[in-house]
Amino acid sequence: MIAAEKMEFDGLLRRASESRPAPHGVRFAAEATLQNLTLLLLANGVGPARAAECRAEGRFDAIVSTGFCGGTNPRLRIGDIAAATEVRSGGRNFAASLPVGPRPAMTGPVVSQDRVAVTVEEKQRLSAGGAIAVEMEAAAVAAYAEESGTPFYCIRVVSDTAQEDMPLDFNVYRKEDGEFDRTAIALAALRRPFSRIGALRRLQRNCQIATESLGVFLADCRF
């Protein structure tokens, strides 16, 4: 399973019977045991370039792109699971399988792009094209799965909905390596504390709800 941040795995790790660090050259790597299954969890930061570095030796039963997403379908709420039937990115479409187990809140195309979908207007444009959600790493993970001949899944959880703008244009605060400059984000929030700090706190709470919901869902899935 490949995500951007370790936090996206927190809900799943709370349900694992055991977990241990794994020797992979990415920011977070762990092996977890869940219902007699061994999971390799990798997270290396935001965006396709970072996700493309999450490769591991050996054969796997499945490769899963997971983590947070922005809902583009207006029916999706915070903590809802969006499972891709295909991942769209720059004119390429990658087919995605659906897991066996609990039903996601919605299935359909997911857009993968190298930018945060910040505004309601951008999410509406993506929705008009049929996308149910938008995220930043799945296309790179799908390409890895395709190259290795491994079944691919994209299971995402909504951390911001189609009806809300992000509190900042996070794209402005990305560094050359694609990562967010957290110091710059904090300083930008402090320049308008009454509107931005509260909004960032709400986003953080949404992410906590989302990782718990994702953990519940993934713990009951079979790939």
N, C-alpha and C positions, 0 to 999 in steps of 0.2 A: 504494500500500500504506500502510495506516494502523496504527500501533502506539501504545503509550503512551510507551515510552522508547526512546532511541536504541540502547541495548544490545540490544534485541530484533532490530535490524537488523544487528548486528555480523557474524554468521555469513554473511549474504547479501552484505554489503559486501566481505568478504574474497574472495568469488568473482566480484565484478564486475570487468570489464576496466578500467573507469574510473568515478569518481564525482566530483561537484562540488556545492558548495552551491547551493541553489535559493532564489529570492527569495519566500518565503512567510512570513506573519506567525505562525509557530508556533515551538515551542521547537527543533525539529530538522527541517530540510527539505533534501533532497538529491535530485539526479538521478543515477541509476546506469545504466550500460550493461551488459547481461548477454545474451550470445549474440544480438547485434543487436537486442535489445529495449531500449527506454528506460523505466525505472521512475522514478516519482516517489514518494519515501519521506517520509512525514510522521509526526512524533511530537510530541504536545503535552501529555503528562501523563496521569494516571490518571483513569478514570471517564468516564461518558457526556457530561458537559458539556464536558470538555476535548476529547474525540474529535469532538464536534459542530462544533468550530471548525476541524477539518481539512478544509476545502473548497478546491477549486482551480478556476480558470477552465479552460474547454475541455472537450473530449470525451475519454473514456477507453475503452479496450477492456474494462476490468474495474476494479472497486474491491474491494480485498482487505483485510479486517480480519485482522490477524496479531499475533503476540506470544505471551507466556506465558499459561498457564492452569493452573487446578487440575484435576487428574483427579478425576472422580467415579465413573467406572467402575473397579472394583478391578483390572481387567486392565491398565490403563495404567501405564507406568513412566516414570521421569524421562527426558526426551528423546524420548518417543513423540509422534507427530504425530496430533492429533485434528482431523478435517475435519468441519465442520458440514453437515448436510443441512437444518437450520433453526436459527434463533436465536430463543430464547424470552425474552421480557422483559415483565414486568408485564401479562400477559394477551395480548400481541401475539406473533405468530409470523411471522418473516421467512424466506422460502425462501432457501436458499443452494445454489449450484451446486458441483459437485466438479471439480477441475482434471484435466487430462489429464497423465499422467506416472506417477511412482512412487506406489504404493499407500500411503495413510496407515495408521498402526497401527489406527485405528478411525474409523468415520464414524457420525454420528447427531446428535441434538439437542444443542445447546450452550446453556446458560443464561447470559444477560448481566444482571448486576445491579450496583447501585451500592454494593457493599460487598465486602470480602474474605471469602471462605468460609474461616473460620479453623479450624473443628473437624472432626474425623472425622464427628461426628453430623450436622452440616450437609451435608457432602458425601454422606452416606448418604441423607439425605432427598431431595436433588436426584437422586441415582442411582435412587431408588425411583420417581421420576417419569419416568424414561427418559433423563435427561441423561447424556452421556458426559463432560462437562467444564463448568467454570464460569469466567467471566472478566468484565470490567467495561466494555468499550468497543464490542463488536460490534454491539449494537442501534442505537447512534447512527450507526455507519458504515452499517449496513443501511438505515436510514431515509434517509440521504444518497443511497445508491445507488438506492433506490426512487424518490425525488424526481427524480433525474436520468435515470431510465430506463436505468441502467447495470447489466450483470450483476454480481452480488455473490457473493463467496466469503469464507468464514471458515476460515482455516487457523491452528491453534493448536498450541503445543508444551507439553508437561507440565513444569512446574517444581516442582510439589508433588503428591503422589499422594493417592489416596482414603484411604490407610491412615495418614496422618500429620497431626497438628495443626500449625498454623503456630507458630513460636516465640513470637510475641506476638499479641495482638489488634490488628492494625494499624489497624482501624477507629477505635480510641480515639485514634490519633495522626494523624488526617486534619484538615487545616486547613479553613477556611471555603471555600476555592477547590477543595477536593477532594483536594489534594495531600497526600502524607505529610510530616509534620514529622520530618525525618531527625535533627535534634538531639534531639528528645524521644524518638525510638526509641533512639538511642545511649545516652541517660541511663537509659532503662528497662532496657536490656541491662546496663548497669553496676551496676544495683541487684541483679541476680542473675547475676553474670558467669559462674559455672561452668555454669549450664544454658542461659542465653540467648545468650551470645556464641558458644559452639560451635554452637548451632542456627542462628544467623544466618549464620555462616560456611558451614555446610552448605548453607543455602538459596542463598547466593551461588555456591557451586560448582555447585549444581544449575542455576542460571540460566546459567552459562557452558556447561555441557553442553547445555542446552536451545537456546541461541542458535546453537550450532554445528550441532546437528541440524536446526534450522529452516532455516538457510542452505543446507545440503545439499539439503533437500527442495524449497525454493522455487526453487533454481537449476535444478532438473530439471523444473519444472512448466510447463505451458502453460495459460493462462486464456482 
